[in-house]
């Protein structure tokens, strides 16, 4: 332990503790901009500089350890003036048109500048002239807003291991750009959106699709249908300062109805549908493996979940040898679209082309998924017409000048508005696996397990594995979240170090609750807290099994006949080879 004094406060901390961490323990705030704990501690922005008695130079607090007897001043005249000049220099190379920036009032640079009482920039503006932004691509790069903090590089390289971003040029021309290819849309970006949620400014953002939504809402000939993903209900209220207990899905239903959507449904319904198909597909694979073994053949395992389009893109770009082991079941977003433009159109007795399906999703990869040529209805139209992020939905509500706190709760529309607790936990890492095992157990034994029998797959650990007893058959499963962990697992599978029957992969750390389209809280990871909301909701629901959902039973009895039926295969399953990543031949 070492003793230091920070702004007159004596504090004792372990050796190698950084000045920033020691100050935090003393209750002293030091502003930061590029810093991300354990990931980006490079002192690039020079905003966290502090003065240490006995030294002429200033110290960056984020990456300099304390020493015994240090006397530190975090806001001395020297430190404050240096910090202010550094921010002014950053602002001179940053597009400060804040009023039209997607991060206005949620920008770390803006907050730091305000806290330093900066009202004008004494240096000549020198914005980068480069711009290769494709405003049709789901992920948009604003070159004149980049502050070269390197966060996007670190999260992309070290957490997601997709290596999309890189440092380009040298000296005053140094910038961050896509590496290896000329344009972002030509890269193998999986569209997880983690670079957006970890960017401290508005240099990265999702493509905004609200104009298309508004056009549909204003067209009297169009029937507007909206589905809301389970991960959305844990976080939509954050943009309005509402607690999760108050910002319920049923309150959001009221808000969306007020905006003008004709029908508001629950993606939990199609999550349950996904479980019916995916669990049946897995059991069919197990049966086929047993038959093949008798004939001296071998079925390839594990089967991988496919409901996360970011993971599917990653697999196709980096591990094409595993693509055929992906479940052919469509994601809940796409299953919903397929049912809305077939079964529901039939119930309404309208032409499917009159139905406009919007999804509210926690990620950007859904924007790409809905455009794949394999995701169209029988008329060749997209099953999902537009997919917006949680952040876009918040902007839509603000655009309508609505205060969600003023709205009562109301029920979603039927019959696609009923979802189970199993569908609800899809938004958290491990949730898909747990939901699938709940129903698979019933399909094999004819009885329901304890709904929490498979809870060992829960939690934020990056790579979890368990073995469950499925009616006397040991079933080895794994759950990974974050693409860096997916890479480790796939490499281990390739080398024969591990073997599994069934594997769930979520591209984003923590699963969809930590998705790249969720509300941004700079420096704070919210996935674990949001996941708890989903599990609390599941525990409090009477309906906790996908196969017991009355709407699911009805759609099979009236329309699909049975899981894996010819009609179900046509509408609810896909060919992952039917579209290509940029590096595919």
N, C-alpha and C positions, 0 to 999 in steps of 0.2 A: 504493500500500500504506500501511496505517496501523498504528501500534504501540499495543497496549493491554495492560493487565495484568488478568487475571481470577483472583481468589482467589490472588494472588501469583505467577501463572504468566504470563510474558511471551509474547505471541503476535502475529504479524504477519499481517494479513489484508487483502484488497482493500477499497477504499472501498465504501461502501453495504452491506457485510456486516452482517447483524443481530447483535445481542448474542447471540442464541440460537445462531446458526451459528458465531460466534467462540468461544463457550464449548465447543461440540461439538469444534471443532478443537483446543482446549486440553485436551480430555479431561474437561471439567466438565459434569455433567448438570444441566440446569435443568428441573424438572417443567413439563408443559404439560397442557392439558385440551381447549381448543377448537381448538388449532393444527393446521392441515394445510398442509404446505409448498406454496407457490405457489397455494393455493386458499382457505385460511381463516386469514388472518394479521391478525385484527381486534382481538386482545387483549381479547376479551369477558369471559373468565373471570377475568382478573387473577391467574392462578396463577403465571405466569412472571415476576412482578415481581422486580427486583434493585435493589440500592443502588449508585449511582454517586457517588464522592467529589466533593464540591463542589456537589451538588444536594440540595435538601431533599426533593423529590418522588421517588418510586420510578419506575423505568422498566419498561415491559413489554418483555421480551427478544425476543418473537417479531416485533415490527414496529418496533423502534427500531434504527437503524444505529449502529455504533460510530463514534467520532471519535478522531483521533490523540491519544494521551496519556491516554485514559480509564483510570481505575482502578475496577474493578467488583468488587463483592462479591455473590455469588449467594445466599449463605446466612447473611448477617449477621442479628443479632437483629431489626433493623427489618424486613428483607425476609421473614424466616421468620415473624414474628408477623403481618404483613400477609397473607401467603400463607395462614396457618392460619385467620385470621378470614374471608377470602374463601371458603375451602372450607367452613367452618362455616355461612356464610350460604347457600351453594349447597345444602348438606345439609338446611338448614331448610325448603327448598322442594322436596325430593326424597324420594320414597318409599324409605326405607332398609330395607325388608323384603327384605334381600339374599338370605336363604336360599331364597326361592322365585322369585328373578329368574333369567331365562335367561342373564344375563351374570355371575352370581356367579363369582368368581375369575378373570374375564376382563373386568373393568370398570376403566377408567382412573380414574374418580372414587374407586372403592374403594381402588385402589392408592395414589393420591395421599393420601387420608385416612389410610391406614395408615402411610404414610411420614412423615406429619406428626404421628404419634402422637395422633391424634384418637380419643377413646374415648367422648365424649358431645357433645351439641350444646347449647350454652348459650342458643340462641335458640328462641323458640316456633315450633313447626311450623306452616307455612302452605302446605298442599298445595292445588293448583288443584282446584276443584269440577267443572270441565268434564269431560265424558266422553261422546264420541260414538263410542266404539270398537265396531265390528262384529266380534265374535269368530269370525264365519264367513268373513270376508274373508281372503285369504292373507297380507296385510300388516296387522299389528296395531300400533296406536299407543297407548302408555301415557302419558297426559297427565301423570300425577303423578310421572313419572320424568324428564321433559324438563328439561334444565339450560340451555336457550336458548343453546347454543354456536353454533348456526347452521350446523353442518356439513352437515346434511341439505339445507338450502336451497342451499348452495354446490355440493354434488355433483349435485343434481338440476337446478339452473339452468345451471351452467357446464360440467359434463362431459356430463350426459345431456340437457340442454336440454328437459326435460319440464315444468319449472316447476310441480311439484305442491305444494311446501311454500312457506310465506310467513310473514312476521312479522305478527302480529295484535295489535291494541290498543297502548296506550302506557303509559309509566311502569311502576308496579309490576304492572300487569295485562298487560304484554307477554308474549306466548307465541308459539310456533310452531304453526301449524295448516295444514290443507289450504286452498289458495287457490281462490277462484272458485266453489266449491260448498260445500254444508253438510257432506256426509259424504265420507270418503275413497273409499268404494266407488262414489260418483257421479262421481268424477274420472276423468281419462284416464290414471291411473297405469298404467304398463306392467309393473309388478311385477318390475323388474330386481333390486330388493333392494339396490342400492348405498347407499341411505340407511341400511340396517341395518348393513352392514359398515363404514360410516364414522361411525356413532354411537358415542360413547365410553362410553355407558351402555346400559341396557336399555329406553330409551324407544321403540324400534322393534324389532320382532321378527317372525318368521314364525309363522303359525298352527301350533300343534303338533297333529299327527295321529296320535301314537303310540297313543292309546287305541283307535283303529280297527284299527291294526296288531295290537295285543295281543289284541283281541277275535277277530280272524281266526285268529291263531295258536292260540288256546285252543278254537276250534270244531273238533271232530273231523270234521265233515261237509265242511269247507272244505279245498281244496287250495291251499296258499299258494305263490305264485311270486314271486320277487324278481328285478328286473333292476337292474344297477349301471352307471351312465353312465361313459364314459371319463374325464371330468374328476374323478370321485370318487377314482379309484385314485391320483391324484397328491397327494391332500390328506387322506385319511381318517385317516392315521396321525398327523397333526399334533396332534390332540386327545389323543393318548396319548404324545407325545414320541418317536415312532418315525420313523426316517429313511425316505425314500421307497424306498430299496433294500430295506428290510426290510418295510415296510408295503405288501406286494404285493397285487394283486387276488386271487391264489390263497390268500393267508393270510386275506383278508377272507371268501372263500368258506367257509373252515373256521369262522370266527366266526359267520357267518349261519346255517350249517347247525346249529351248536350252539344257537343261539337257537331254532331249531325250524322254519325255513322248509323246505318239502318239496322245492322245486327252486330252485337259484340259477343264474341265467343272466347273460349279458353283453350289455349294450346295444350293444357293438361289433358283435354279430350284426345287429341292426336298423339300425345305422349303415351297415353294408355293404348292407343291403337298401335303405336310403334312397338310397345312391349308385347302385344298379342302376336304380332308378326315376327319380331326378332326372337322372342323366346321360343316360338314354334320352329323358327328357322334353325335355332341352335339345337333343339331336341331332335329335329330331322337330321341334322349333321351328325349328332351322336349316334343315332340309329344307323345311318348310312356307314359310319365308321365301323360299327359292330359287324354289319353285313360284309363290308369290304375286307375286314380282318379274316373272316371265315374263308374268303376267296384269295387270301394272300396279298391283298392290296392294302394301301394305307391312305387314310383321309388326312388332309393337312389341318393341323391345329396350331395355334388357337384361332377361334373366330373373334374378330374385332368388331366392336360397335362402330356404327357409321353415322350417328346422329349429329356429330360435330363436323361441319364442313371444313373448318380450319385444319382439323386432324386429317381429313380425307385428302385435302390439298397437299399437306405435308407428306403423307404416305406416297401419293402419286409422284411427287417431285423428288423424293429422297430414297424411298424404299419400294420401287415398283414391284419387286418380287412378292410383296405382301398384299398387293391390291386385291387379288382373288380371294383373300381370306377376310376381306371386309364384309360385313353383313350387307346383303343387297337391299335391306329395308331402307326406305327413304327416311329422312329426318322428320320429326314432328311438324316442322314448318311446311314441308312439301306434302306430307300426308294430308294435312289439313286442307291445303289448296286443292289437292286431287279430289278429296271428298266434297269440298264446297262446290266444285264445278262439275260434279257428277250427281252424287246422292242428294245434296242439298238443293241443287238446281232442279232436280226431279221433284223434290218435296214442294218447292215454290212454284213448280210448273213454268219455269222461265228458261230462256236460252242461256247456256253457261257464259256466253260472251257478254251478257248483261251484268254479270257479277264481277265486281272489282274486289279482289282480296288483298288486304294490307296486313302485314305482320309486324308486330313490335318485338324486336329481338335484341339480345344483349351483345351482338357481335356484328362485325362488318362482313365476315365470310358469307353470311346469309344473303347479303346483297348480290354476291357473285353466284351463289348456289341457285337462286331462283332463275338465273339467266341461262343455265346449262340446257343444251338441246334435248336432254333426257327428261327435263322437268316441265313438260308441256301437256296440255289436255288433248282430248281426241280431235279438237279443232285446230290444234297447233298453237294455241295461245298459252302463255305462261300460266302455270297453276297458281303461282303467287305473283300478283301484279307489281307490288312494291314492298320492300322490306325497309323499315326504319329502325334506328337504334333507340335506346332509352333516352339518350340526350335529345334526339330529334323530337320524340314525343313530348318531352318537357317543353321544348321550344314551340311545338304546336299548341300546347295548352296555354302558354303565355301569349302566343299570337292571337288566341281567341279571347284574351283578357279574362281568363277564368281563375278563380281561387279555389283549388280543390278542397281546401279545408271547409268551404261552405256547403259542400255537397253531401247528401245522405248516401247511404249504401243502397245498392239495388242489385238484383240478380241478373246474370248474363242470359242471353237468349238460349232457347232450346231448339234442337236437341244437342247441339255441338258445344254447349256451355257447361257440361258436366265433366268433371275430372276427379280422379282419385288422389289420395295421398301419395301413391306410387308415382303417378305422373307429376305430382308437385315437386318431388325431390330430384327430378331430372336436372334441375338447375345447379345442383351441387355435385362436386366430384364424388363418385361412388354411387350417386343416386340412380343412374341408369342400370348399373349392375344389380343394385339391391332390388329395384323394381322388377327387373327381369327374373331374378331368382325367386321372388315371391310368387310370381305366376308360374314359372317353370316347375316349381315344387308342386303346385296344384295340378298342373297338366300331367305330371307323372304319377302322383299319389291319389288324386281326386279329393284331397283335403287341403285346407289352407294352413300354412305354417303360422307361427307367431309372427305378426307383421314386423317385429324387430329382430327376427332370428338371424338376419344377415347384416346387422348393424356394424360388424367388424370392418366393413369396407368403407365406413365413414371416416372423416377427418381430412386435414389439410396436408398430410404427408404426401410427398411427390410420387412415391411408388409404394403401393401396398399390395400384399398378396395374402390370400387365405385359402384354406381348403374346407369345403362344406360337404356334408353328407346329403346327397340327393337320393333319397329312397334306397340307401344301401350302396350307392355309387359315389366314390369320392370325386369331387369336382374342384379342380384347382383353378382359381381365378386371380386376376391381377387388375388393379386400378391405378392408372397414372394420370397426372394432370401437369400441364406445362410441357411444351414440346421438347425441352432438353431432357426431361425424364422419359418421354416417349422414345427419344433417340437411344438413350441408355438401354431401355428395355428391348428395343428392336435389335440393337447390336448384340445384346446378350442372347437373344433368341437365335440370331444368325450363327453365333459361335457355339450353340448348344449348351450354354451354361444354365439356362432355365427352360422350363416347359410349362405351358398352361393350356387349359381348355377354352377359357373365355376371358377376353381382355377388354376393359373399358378404357378409352382414351379421350381426354378433354384437352383441347389445345391451350386453353388459358389456365394459369395458376389458380387453383381453387374451383375450376369449372366455370360454368356460365355466369355464376354470381360475380366472378372476377373478370367478366368479358370486356373486350375492347370497346364495346358500345355503351358501357355503364357510366353513371355519373362519376366525375373525376374529383378526387380529394388528394391533392398533391402531397406525396410523402406518406400517405396513409393507405394501407392495404385493407380493403373492406370485405374481401371474400369470406373470411371465417365468420364474421358477424352476420353477413347476409345469409350464409348457409344455415345458421342456427334458426333463422326465421322460417326457412322452408321446413326444417325438421319439426319445429314447434307446430307449424300448421298441419303437417302430416299426422303428428301424434294426436291432434285434436279433431281429426276428421273421422266420421263414421265409416266412410268408404276408403279403404286403404289398399285395395287390390285392383289392378287394372281389369282383370277378367270379371270383376263383379260390377263394373260400371254399367248401369242400365242403358246408357246411350251407346256404349260399345256393343252390348248384346243386341240392341235394336239394329244397328248398322250392319251387323253380320246376318241377323235373321232376315232383314228386309232387303238387303242389297248385296253384301259381299259373300254371303253363304257361310264361309269358314276361313280361318287363317290359312294362308298359302293356297287358297282356291285360285282358279284361273283368273277370276276378276280381281282378286286381291293382288295377285302377282302383277297383273297389268297396271293397276292403279297405284299400288303401294310399294312396289319394288323398282329397282333401277339397275342400270349397267354402268359401273364406275369407269368403264373404258369408253363410254359414249361421249366424253369430252376430254380435252387435253390441257395439261399445264404447259407453259411456254417451252420447257426443256424436253417435252415428249416428242417422239418422232411421229 
